[in-house]
């Protein structure tokens, strides 16, 4: 009984770690922004705000990644090399 409870706890922890990495990933500000948008859309019933706002968040994260890449001299991960 204790052994299965421990295994279930490890499985739950592993799933939580996966979910955190999947949702938050490399940019926690985008995750918070999208979460805030979802809450705002739910409270105000303004679902039509979501698509342009998510596109704006995506554009901001891309601009931040490009600036960081230019500052460090390394290409954006998964992107083309500037050379």
ChimeraX attribute file (.defattr): number of C-alpha atoms within 10 A of each C-alpha:
attribute: neighborCount
match mode: 1-to-1
recipient: residues
	/A:1	5
	/A:2	7
	/A:3	8
	/A:4	9
	/A:5	10
	/A:6	11
	/A:7	11
	/A:8	12
	/A:9	12
	/A:10	12
	/A:11	12
	/A:12	12
	/A:13	12
	/A:14	12
	/A:15	12
	/A:16	12
	/A:17	11
	/A:18	13
	/A:19	12
	/A:20	13
	/A:21	12
	/A:22	11
	/A:23	14
	/A:24	14
	/A:25	12
	/A:26	10
	/A:27	12
	/A:28	13
	/A:29	13
	/A:30	18
	/A:31	17
	/A:32	13
	/A:33	15
	/A:34	17
	/A:35	13
	/A:36	12
	/A:37	19
	/A:38	18
	/A:39	12
	/A:40	15
	/A:41	15
	/A:42	11
	/A:43	10
	/A:44	9
	/A:45	11
	/A:46	12
	/A:47	13
	/A:48	9
	/A:49	13
	/A:50	15
	/A:51	10
	/A:52	10
	/A:53	14
	/A:54	16
	/A:55	11
	/A:56	12
	/A:57	16
	/A:58	15
	/A:59	12
	/A:60	14
	/A:61	15
	/A:62	13
	/A:63	12
	/A:64	13
	/A:65	16
	/A:66	16
	/A:67	13
	/A:68	14
	/A:69	15
	/A:70	13
	/A:71	9
	/A:72	9
	/A:73	10
	/A:74	12
	/A:75	16
	/A:76	16
	/A:77	9
	/A:78	6
	/A:79	8
	/A:80	8
	/A:81	9
	/A:82	10
	/A:83	4
